[in-house]
Amino acid sequence: MTMSHSIPTYQLQAFSSYNHAPAEVYFPDYAAKEKPKIPLDRPYRGDYYKISLCLRGRAELKVNLASYTVTPGCLVLATPDVIKEWGYLSDDYETLSVFFTREFITTNNAATGKLRFFVSPVAHVLLLLPEEAAGIAASFRFLQQKYHTPHPERDNILKSILNSLLYEIGDLYCPAAAPRPTGATRGQVLATQFRQLVQAHYRSARSVSQYAAMLCVTPKHLTALVKQATGRTASDWIADAVVLEAKALLQTPALPIQQVAASLQFADQFAFSRFFKKSTGLSPTAYRQVG
């Protein structure tokens, strides 16, 4: 964290390093006695992807402040940069889960264009039909078996199985009848790079021109490409990143609005309040009262 009141971003190593597992693909053993001591019941981000299939029990999850209930048969997609917070977890809550790096998605999506659904999922929790859940569970268990089986080509085997699992999930999000592009366009690549830069720099860079300079294009060109690729303006993406962080910080009643403004690098509390009200229609104080 760069500031004391920022929402923390955890690396994959925070989960995998305690048992010396490889960092690129990680299959957790939830039955292990030694577990990572990370406060997942408070807002956080992760610099990794995670897929989970709930087998039993129940959990409450917030993703970008939207609430989800996770029950058996639910598929959970956790993507980098979104704000997550786990609430209630029943004592019998059990999942099959796999973690992997963002580079895995970037490399494979660039090659095929068919994993784009995972870059920005339409839903972070998806309730599967019983036969769909059974198929995904079988793929998870095959991956789990190979994860724990020594082999000279173990890493490549795991990546191949994981890639197959992602294609299965992609069909659940994107029905086979729907047309699929065969590759990412220059605009789509640039839009993805832009959104990654926004997540990294939204506290200090709030103008389209700043991001255009980072990407070595003109602001007009960047605006057109982002609009075409995402259906939203570059300015909207920047403002939404700031507003989302602000809303998450405002959920802590003990944190003064002045400190929220300072954490987001506004000149003062009044500048932050003007921005927040323009973006949400509510002042920070009013948002706290209704939130």
KOLZA-901216 format. One record per residue (C-alpha): residue number from 0; chain; x, y, z; residue in three letters. Coordinates in Angstrom, 2 decimals, decimal comma, always signed. Layout:
// KOLZA-901216
+-----+--------+---------+---------+---------+---------+
| num | cadena |      px |      py |      pz | residuo |
+-----+--------+---------+---------+---------+---------+
| NUM |      A |       X |       Y |       Z |     ALA |
...
+-----+--------+---------+---------+---------+---------+
This chain:
// KOLZA-901216
+-----+--------+---------+---------+---------+---------+
| num | cadena |      px |      py |      pz | residuo |
+-----+--------+---------+---------+---------+---------+
|   0 |      A |   +0,00 |   +0,00 |   +0,00 |     MET |
|   1 |      A |   +1,18 |   +3,48 |   -0,76 |     THR |
|   2 |      A |   -0,96 |   +5,14 |   +1,93 |     MET |
|   3 |      A |   -2,11 |   +3,97 |   +5,33 |     SER |
|   4 |      A |   -5,80 |   +4,11 |   +4,37 |     HIS |
|   5 |      A |   -5,54 |   +2,43 |   +0,98 |     SER |
|   6 |      A |   -7,28 |   -0,86 |   +0,29 |     ILE |
|   7 |      A |   -4,54 |   -3,54 |   +0,29 |     PRO |
|   8 |      A |   -3,63 |   -5,54 |   -2,80 |     THR |
|   9 |      A |   -2,42 |   -9,07 |   -2,07 |     TYR |
|  10 |      A |   -0,07 |  -10,98 |   -4,35 |     GLN |
|  11 |      A |   -0,59 |  -14,64 |   -5,17 |     LEU |
|  12 |      A |   +2,53 |  -15,41 |   -3,13 |     GLN |
|  13 |      A |   +0,63 |  -14,32 |   -0,01 |     ALA |
|  14 |      A |   -1,50 |  -17,46 |   -0,39 |     PHE |
|  15 |      A |   +0,96 |  -19,88 |   -1,93 |     SER |
|  16 |      A |   +4,31 |  -19,08 |   -0,30 |     SER |
|  17 |      A |   +3,47 |  -20,58 |   +3,09 |     TYR |
|  18 |      A |   +3,70 |  -24,07 |   +1,61 |     ASN |
|  19 |      A |   +6,27 |  -23,18 |   -1,06 |     HIS |
|  20 |      A |   +3,83 |  -23,89 |   -3,90 |     ALA |
|  21 |      A |   +4,67 |  -22,59 |   -7,39 |     PRO |
|  22 |      A |   +3,34 |  -19,10 |   -7,83 |     ALA |
|  23 |      A |   +2,02 |  -19,25 |  -11,41 |     GLU |
|  24 |      A |   -0,70 |  -21,85 |  -10,76 |     VAL |
|  25 |      A |   -1,73 |  -22,72 |   -7,22 |     TYR |
|  26 |      A |   -4,26 |  -25,26 |   -5,96 |     PHE |
|  27 |      A |   -4,90 |  -24,63 |   -2,24 |     PRO |
|  28 |      A |   -5,30 |  -27,35 |   +0,35 |     ASP |
|  29 |      A |   -7,98 |  -25,95 |   +2,63 |     TYR |
|  30 |      A |   -7,58 |  -28,90 |   +5,00 |     ALA |
|  31 |      A |   -3,98 |  -27,92 |   +5,78 |     ALA |
|  32 |      A |   -3,29 |  -26,82 |   +9,33 |     LYS |
|  33 |      A |   -1,06 |  -23,92 |   +8,29 |     GLU |
|  34 |      A |   -3,01 |  -21,27 |   +6,41 |     LYS |
|  35 |      A |   -2,23 |  -17,73 |   +5,23 |     PRO |
|  36 |      A |   -3,16 |  -15,13 |   +7,83 |     LYS |
|  37 |      A |   -4,89 |  -12,59 |   +5,57 |     ILE |
|  38 |      A |   -7,96 |  -10,60 |   +6,76 |     PRO |
|  39 |      A |  -10,31 |  -11,44 |   +3,88 |     LEU |
|  40 |      A |  -13,29 |  -10,14 |   +5,88 |     ASP |
|  41 |      A |  -12,14 |   -6,59 |   +5,10 |     ARG |
|  42 |      A |  -12,01 |   -4,95 |   +1,65 |     PRO |
|  43 |      A |   -8,98 |   -6,05 |   -0,40 |     TYR |
|  44 |      A |   -7,78 |   -6,56 |   -3,94 |     ARG |
|  45 |      A |   -5,75 |   -9,40 |   -5,39 |     GLY |
|  46 |      A |   -3,15 |   -9,34 |   -8,15 |     ASP |
|  47 |      A |   -4,28 |  -12,75 |   -9,41 |     TYR |
|  48 |      A |   -7,22 |  -14,71 |  -10,79 |     TYR |
|  49 |      A |   -9,13 |  -17,28 |   -8,76 |     LYS |
|  50 |      A |  -11,86 |  -19,73 |   -9,73 |     ILE |
|  51 |      A |  -13,92 |  -21,51 |   -7,06 |     SER |
|  52 |      A |  -16,76 |  -23,99 |   -7,21 |     LEU |
|  53 |      A |  -18,83 |  -24,23 |   -4,05 |     CYS |
|  54 |      A |  -19,45 |  -27,86 |   -3,03 |     LEU |
|  55 |      A |  -21,34 |  -27,28 |   +0,18 |     ARG |
|  56 |      A |  -22,18 |  -24,64 |   +2,77 |     GLY |
|  57 |      A |  -22,87 |  -20,97 |   +2,23 |     ARG |
|  58 |      A |  -20,89 |  -17,73 |   +2,05 |     ALA |
|  59 |      A |  -21,57 |  -14,03 |   +1,63 |     GLU |
|  60 |      A |  -19,27 |  -12,14 |   -0,75 |     LEU |
|  61 |      A |  -19,04 |   -8,55 |   -1,91 |     LYS |
|  62 |      A |  -17,37 |   -7,75 |   -5,24 |     VAL |
|  63 |      A |  -17,01 |   -4,05 |   -6,02 |     ASN |
|  64 |      A |  -19,57 |   -3,49 |   -3,24 |     LEU |
|  65 |      A |  -22,20 |   -5,71 |   -4,95 |     ALA |
|  66 |      A |  -23,41 |   -8,49 |   -2,64 |     SER |
|  67 |      A |  -23,51 |  -12,16 |   -3,65 |     TYR |
|  68 |      A |  -24,64 |  -15,30 |   -1,83 |     THR |
|  69 |      A |  -22,51 |  -18,35 |   -2,64 |     VAL |
|  70 |      A |  -24,25 |  -21,72 |   -2,34 |     THR |
|  71 |      A |  -23,52 |  -25,25 |   -3,69 |     PRO |
|  72 |      A |  -23,17 |  -25,20 |   -7,46 |     GLY |
|  73 |      A |  -22,05 |  -21,57 |   -7,57 |     CYS |
|  74 |      A |  -19,00 |  -20,69 |   -9,63 |     LEU |
|  75 |      A |  -17,01 |  -17,74 |   -8,25 |     VAL |
|  76 |      A |  -14,64 |  -15,74 |  -10,48 |     LEU |
|  77 |      A |  -12,24 |  -13,42 |   -8,67 |     ALA |
|  78 |      A |  -10,34 |  -11,17 |  -11,06 |     THR |
|  79 |      A |   -7,45 |   -8,78 |  -10,42 |     PRO |
|  80 |      A |   -8,15 |   -5,27 |   -9,16 |     ASP |
|  81 |      A |  -11,80 |   -5,73 |   -8,16 |     VAL |
|  82 |      A |  -12,52 |   -5,03 |   -4,50 |     ILE |
|  83 |      A |  -13,54 |   -8,16 |   -2,60 |     LYS |
|  84 |      A |  -14,78 |   -8,76 |   +0,92 |     GLU |
|  85 |      A |  -15,89 |  -12,06 |   +2,42 |     TRP |
|  86 |      A |  -18,59 |  -11,86 |   +5,05 |     GLY |
|  87 |      A |  -20,36 |  -14,85 |   +6,54 |     TYR |
|  88 |      A |  -18,82 |  -18,30 |   +5,96 |     LEU |
|  89 |      A |  -20,72 |  -21,33 |   +7,24 |     SER |
|  90 |      A |  -18,72 |  -23,92 |   +9,18 |     ASP |
|  91 |      A |  -19,24 |  -26,49 |   +6,42 |     ASP |
|  92 |      A |  -18,31 |  -24,15 |   +3,55 |     TYR |
|  93 |      A |  -16,21 |  -26,15 |   +1,08 |     GLU |
|  94 |      A |  -14,93 |  -25,29 |   -2,37 |     THR |
|  95 |      A |  -12,63 |  -26,48 |   -5,12 |     LEU |
|  96 |      A |  -10,40 |  -23,52 |   -6,01 |     SER |
|  97 |      A |   -7,45 |  -22,64 |   -8,20 |     VAL |
|  98 |      A |   -5,34 |  -19,47 |   -8,27 |     PHE |
|  99 |      A |   -3,26 |  -18,29 |  -11,23 |     PHE |
| 100 |      A |   -1,45 |  -15,19 |  -12,39 |     THR |
| 101 |      A |   -2,84 |  -12,47 |  -14,65 |     ARG |
| 102 |      A |   -0,05 |  -13,28 |  -17,14 |     GLU |
| 103 |      A |   -1,66 |  -16,66 |  -17,77 |     PHE |
| 104 |      A |   -4,89 |  -15,03 |  -18,96 |     ILE |
| 105 |      A |   -3,07 |  -12,30 |  -20,89 |     THR |
| 106 |      A |   -0,94 |  -14,79 |  -22,82 |     THR |
| 107 |      A |   -3,74 |  -17,22 |  -23,63 |     ASN |
| 108 |      A |   -6,36 |  -14,58 |  -24,43 |     ASN |
| 109 |      A |   -3,94 |  -12,82 |  -26,78 |     ALA |
| 110 |      A |   -3,47 |  -16,11 |  -28,63 |     ALA |
| 111 |      A |   -7,14 |  -17,07 |  -28,96 |     THR |
| 112 |      A |   -9,37 |  -14,15 |  -27,91 |     GLY |
| 113 |      A |  -11,67 |  -16,69 |  -26,25 |     LYS |
| 114 |      A |  -10,91 |  -15,87 |  -22,62 |     LEU |
| 115 |      A |  -12,04 |  -12,28 |  -22,87 |     ARG |
| 116 |      A |  -15,08 |  -13,09 |  -20,70 |     PHE |
| 117 |      A |  -12,68 |  -13,51 |  -17,78 |     PHE |
| 118 |      A |  -11,07 |  -10,08 |  -18,14 |     VAL |
| 119 |      A |  -14,35 |   -8,43 |  -17,09 |     SER |
| 120 |      A |  -16,98 |  -11,01 |  -16,09 |     PRO |
| 121 |      A |  -20,66 |  -10,09 |  -16,46 |     VAL |
| 122 |      A |  -21,21 |  -11,84 |  -13,10 |     ALA |
| 123 |      A |  -18,65 |  -12,78 |  -10,47 |     HIS |
| 124 |      A |  -20,93 |  -15,48 |   -9,01 |     VAL |
| 125 |      A |  -22,79 |  -17,79 |  -11,40 |     LEU |
| 126 |      A |  -25,19 |  -20,53 |  -10,26 |     LEU |
| 127 |      A |  -24,64 |  -23,57 |  -12,48 |     LEU |
| 128 |      A |  -27,08 |  -26,29 |  -13,46 |     LEU |
| 129 |      A |  -26,37 |  -29,60 |  -11,63 |     PRO |
| 130 |      A |  -24,86 |  -31,22 |  -14,74 |     GLU |
| 131 |      A |  -22,71 |  -28,14 |  -15,41 |     GLU |
| 132 |      A |  -21,44 |  -28,10 |  -11,82 |     ALA |
| 133 |      A |  -20,63 |  -31,83 |  -12,01 |     ALA |
| 134 |      A |  -18,59 |  -31,32 |  -15,19 |     GLY |
| 135 |      A |  -16,63 |  -28,39 |  -13,74 |     ILE |
| 136 |      A |  -16,03 |  -30,33 |  -10,50 |     ALA |
| 137 |      A |  -14,60 |  -33,26 |  -12,50 |     ALA |
| 138 |      A |  -12,20 |  -30,90 |  -14,30 |     SER |
| 139 |      A |  -11,18 |  -29,35 |  -10,98 |     PHE |
| 140 |      A |  -10,42 |  -32,75 |   -9,49 |     ARG |
| 141 |      A |   -8,40 |  -33,77 |  -12,52 |     PHE |
| 142 |      A |   -6,39 |  -30,57 |  -12,13 |     LEU |
| 143 |      A |   -6,02 |  -31,27 |   -8,40 |     GLN |
| 144 |      A |   -4,73 |  -34,78 |   -9,10 |     GLN |
| 145 |      A |   -2,10 |  -33,55 |  -11,56 |     LYS |
| 146 |      A |   -1,16 |  -30,69 |   -9,22 |     TYR |
| 147 |      A |   -0,07 |  -33,23 |   -6,58 |     HIS |
| 148 |      A |   +1,56 |  -35,67 |   -9,02 |     THR |
| 149 |      A |   +5,33 |  -35,21 |   -9,61 |     PRO |
| 150 |      A |   +6,27 |  -35,04 |  -13,28 |     HIS |
| 151 |      A |   +9,12 |  -33,42 |  -15,26 |     PRO |
| 152 |      A |   +6,53 |  -31,47 |  -17,29 |     GLU |
| 153 |      A |   +4,22 |  -30,81 |  -14,36 |     ARG |
| 154 |      A |   +3,97 |  -27,03 |  -14,90 |     ASP |
| 155 |      A |   +3,09 |  -27,41 |  -18,57 |     ASN |
| 156 |      A |   +0,55 |  -30,13 |  -17,76 |     ILE |
| 157 |      A |   -1,13 |  -27,88 |  -15,17 |     LEU |
| 158 |      A |   -1,30 |  -24,96 |  -17,59 |     LYS |
| 159 |      A |   -2,83 |  -27,16 |  -20,28 |     SER |
| 160 |      A |   -5,52 |  -28,52 |  -17,93 |     ILE |
| 161 |      A |   -6,23 |  -25,06 |  -16,54 |     LEU |
| 162 |      A |   -6,60 |  -23,69 |  -20,04 |     ASN |
| 163 |      A |   -9,15 |  -26,45 |  -20,81 |     SER |
| 164 |      A |  -11,04 |  -25,59 |  -17,62 |     LEU |
| 165 |      A |  -11,20 |  -21,94 |  -18,67 |     LEU |
| 166 |      A |  -12,63 |  -22,89 |  -22,04 |     TYR |
| 167 |      A |  -15,33 |  -24,92 |  -20,27 |     GLU |
| 168 |      A |  -16,19 |  -21,93 |  -18,10 |     ILE |
| 169 |      A |  -16,11 |  -19,64 |  -21,13 |     GLY |
| 170 |      A |  -18,90 |  -21,71 |  -22,71 |     ASP |
| 171 |      A |  -21,01 |  -21,17 |  -19,58 |     LEU |
| 172 |      A |  -20,59 |  -17,40 |  -19,89 |     TYR |
| 173 |      A |  -20,69 |  -17,26 |  -23,69 |     CYS |
| 174 |      A |  -23,10 |  -19,81 |  -25,23 |     PRO |
| 175 |      A |  -21,72 |  -21,69 |  -28,22 |     ALA |
| 176 |      A |  -24,33 |  -20,16 |  -30,50 |     ALA |
| 177 |      A |  -22,92 |  -16,70 |  -29,93 |     ALA |
| 178 |      A |  -20,30 |  -15,53 |  -32,44 |     PRO |
| 179 |      A |  -16,80 |  -15,26 |  -30,97 |     ARG |
| 180 |      A |  -13,94 |  -13,17 |  -32,31 |     PRO |
| 181 |      A |  -10,86 |  -15,19 |  -33,18 |     THR |
| 182 |      A |   -8,36 |  -12,67 |  -31,87 |     GLY |
| 183 |      A |   -7,97 |   -9,43 |  -29,99 |     ALA |
| 184 |      A |   -7,88 |   -6,24 |  -32,04 |     THR |
| 185 |      A |   -5,41 |   -3,44 |  -31,44 |     ARG |
| 186 |      A |   -8,22 |   -1,43 |  -29,85 |     GLY |
| 187 |      A |   -9,12 |   -4,23 |  -27,45 |     GLN |
| 188 |      A |   -5,50 |   -4,68 |  -26,43 |     VAL |
| 189 |      A |   -5,10 |   -0,94 |  -25,87 |     LEU |
| 190 |      A |   -8,36 |   -0,75 |  -23,91 |     ALA |
| 191 |      A |   -7,17 |   -3,57 |  -21,63 |     THR |
| 192 |      A |   -3,81 |   -1,84 |  -21,12 |     GLN |
| 193 |      A |   -5,65 |   +1,41 |  -20,36 |     PHE |
| 194 |      A |   -7,85 |   -0,20 |  -17,72 |     ARG |
| 195 |      A |   -4,82 |   -1,83 |  -16,08 |     GLN |
| 196 |      A |   -3,08 |   +1,54 |  -15,97 |     LEU |
| 197 |      A |   -6,18 |   +3,15 |  -14,45 |     VAL |
| 198 |      A |   -6,17 |   +0,59 |  -11,64 |     GLN |
| 199 |      A |   -2,50 |   +1,34 |  -10,98 |     ALA |
| 200 |      A |   -2,60 |   +5,15 |  -11,22 |     HIS |
| 201 |      A |   -6,15 |   +6,44 |  -10,61 |     TYR |
| 202 |      A |   -5,15 |   +8,16 |   -7,37 |     ARG |
| 203 |      A |   -2,67 |  +10,47 |   -9,09 |     SER |
| 204 |      A |   -3,71 |  +10,41 |  -12,78 |     ALA |
| 205 |      A |   -7,28 |  +11,55 |  -13,45 |     ARG |
| 206 |      A |   -7,11 |  +12,89 |  -17,01 |     SER |
| 207 |      A |   -7,33 |  +10,97 |  -20,28 |     VAL |
| 208 |      A |   -4,26 |  +12,83 |  -21,56 |     SER |
| 209 |      A |   -2,09 |  +11,34 |  -18,80 |     GLN |
| 210 |      A |   -3,02 |   +7,79 |  -19,81 |     TYR |
| 211 |      A |   -2,67 |   +8,61 |  -23,49 |     ALA |
| 212 |      A |   +0,88 |   +9,73 |  -22,81 |     ALA |
| 213 |      A |   +1,63 |   +6,46 |  -20,97 |     MET |
| 214 |      A |   +0,32 |   +4,50 |  -23,98 |     LEU |
| 215 |      A |   +2,02 |   +6,75 |  -26,57 |     CYS |
| 216 |      A |   -1,23 |   +7,69 |  -28,33 |     VAL |
| 217 |      A |   -3,25 |  +10,89 |  -28,57 |     THR |
| 218 |      A |   -6,09 |  +11,49 |  -26,08 |     PRO |
| 219 |      A |   -8,58 |  +11,57 |  -28,97 |     LYS |
| 220 |      A |   -7,36 |   +8,21 |  -30,29 |     HIS |
| 221 |      A |   -7,42 |   +6,62 |  -26,85 |     LEU |
| 222 |      A |  -10,95 |   +7,92 |  -26,20 |     THR |
| 223 |      A |  -12,22 |   +6,50 |  -29,49 |     ALA |
| 224 |      A |  -10,60 |   +3,08 |  -29,02 |     LEU |
| 225 |      A |  -11,78 |   +2,66 |  -25,41 |     VAL |
| 226 |      A |  -15,32 |   +3,69 |  -26,36 |     LYS |
| 227 |      A |  -15,36 |   +1,26 |  -29,26 |     GLN |
| 228 |      A |  -13,93 |   -1,64 |  -27,23 |     ALA |
| 229 |      A |  -15,92 |   -1,17 |  -24,00 |     THR |
| 230 |      A |  -18,93 |   +0,97 |  -24,84 |     GLY |
| 231 |      A |  -17,85 |   +3,49 |  -22,20 |     ARG |
| 232 |      A |  -15,65 |   +6,54 |  -22,27 |     THR |
| 233 |      A |  -12,11 |   +6,63 |  -20,89 |     ALA |
| 234 |      A |  -13,20 |   +9,38 |  -18,49 |     SER |
| 235 |      A |  -15,97 |   +7,11 |  -17,15 |     ASP |
| 236 |      A |  -13,46 |   +4,34 |  -16,39 |     TRP |
| 237 |      A |  -11,18 |   +6,76 |  -14,53 |     ILE |
| 238 |      A |  -14,00 |   +8,30 |  -12,50 |     ALA |
| 239 |      A |  -15,49 |   +4,88 |  -11,67 |     ASP |
| 240 |      A |  -12,16 |   +3,64 |  -10,29 |     ALA |
| 241 |      A |  -11,93 |   +6,64 |   -7,96 |     VAL |
| 242 |      A |  -15,58 |   +6,42 |   -6,90 |     VAL |
| 243 |      A |  -15,34 |   +2,69 |   -6,17 |     LEU |
| 244 |      A |  -12,30 |   +3,18 |   -3,93 |     GLU |
| 245 |      A |  -14,00 |   +6,12 |   -2,22 |     ALA |
| 246 |      A |  -17,16 |   +4,10 |   -1,53 |     LYS |
| 247 |      A |  -15,15 |   +1,25 |   -0,07 |     ALA |
| 248 |      A |  -13,22 |   +3,61 |   +2,20 |     LEU |
| 249 |      A |  -16,40 |   +5,41 |   +3,26 |     LEU |
| 250 |      A |  -17,75 |   +2,12 |   +4,59 |     GLN |
| 251 |      A |  -15,38 |   +2,54 |   +7,52 |     THR |
| 252 |      A |  -17,31 |   +4,99 |   +9,76 |     PRO |
| 253 |      A |  -14,26 |   +5,79 |  +11,90 |     ALA |
| 254 |      A |  -12,34 |   +7,07 |   +8,87 |     LEU |
| 255 |      A |  -12,87 |  +10,85 |   +8,55 |     PRO |
| 256 |      A |  -13,91 |  +12,12 |   +5,12 |     ILE |
| 257 |      A |  -10,85 |  +14,36 |   +5,17 |     GLN |
| 258 |      A |   -8,61 |  +11,27 |   +5,37 |     GLN |
| 259 |      A |  -10,55 |   +9,57 |   +2,56 |     VAL |
| 260 |      A |   -9,91 |  +12,65 |   +0,42 |     ALA |
| 261 |      A |   -6,22 |  +12,63 |   +1,33 |     ALA |
| 262 |      A |   -5,91 |   +8,92 |   +0,58 |     SER |
| 263 |      A |   -7,28 |   +9,54 |   -2,91 |     LEU |
| 264 |      A |   -4,94 |  +12,53 |   -3,34 |     GLN |
| 265 |      A |   -7,59 |  +15,25 |   -3,65 |     PHE |
| 266 |      A |   -6,44 |  +18,77 |   -2,85 |     ALA |
| 267 |      A |   -8,86 |  +18,96 |   +0,07 |     ASP |
| 268 |      A |  -12,09 |  +17,55 |   +1,44 |     GLN |
| 269 |      A |  -14,20 |  +20,03 |   -0,54 |     PHE |
| 270 |      A |  -12,68 |  +19,03 |   -3,89 |     ALA |
| 271 |      A |  -13,32 |  +15,38 |   -3,05 |     PHE |
| 272 |      A |  -16,92 |  +16,10 |   -1,99 |     SER |
| 273 |      A |  -17,61 |  +17,98 |   -5,24 |     ARG |
| 274 |      A |  -16,21 |  +15,12 |   -7,31 |     PHE |
| 275 |      A |  -18,09 |  +12,47 |   -5,34 |     PHE |
| 276 |      A |  -21,44 |  +14,26 |   -5,53 |     LYS |
| 277 |      A |  -21,02 |  +14,93 |   -9,26 |     LYS |
| 278 |      A |  -20,30 |  +11,24 |   -9,83 |     SER |
| 279 |      A |  -22,88 |   +9,67 |   -7,52 |     THR |
| 280 |      A |  -25,51 |  +12,36 |   -6,84 |     GLY |
| 281 |      A |  -24,76 |  +12,12 |   -3,12 |     LEU |
| 282 |      A |  -22,31 |  +13,86 |   -0,85 |     SER |
| 283 |      A |  -19,86 |  +11,58 |   +1,01 |     PRO |
| 284 |      A |  -21,78 |  +12,18 |   +4,24 |     THR |
| 285 |      A |  -25,12 |  +11,34 |   +2,60 |     ALA |
| 286 |      A |  -23,64 |   +8,21 |   +1,04 |     TYR |
| 287 |      A |  -22,51 |   +7,04 |   +4,47 |     ARG |
| 288 |      A |  -25,98 |   +7,63 |   +5,88 |     GLN |
| 289 |      A |  -27,79 |   +5,62 |   +3,20 |     VAL |
| 290 |      A |  -25,04 |   +3,02 |   +2,74 |     GLY |
+-----+--------+---------+---------+---------+---------+
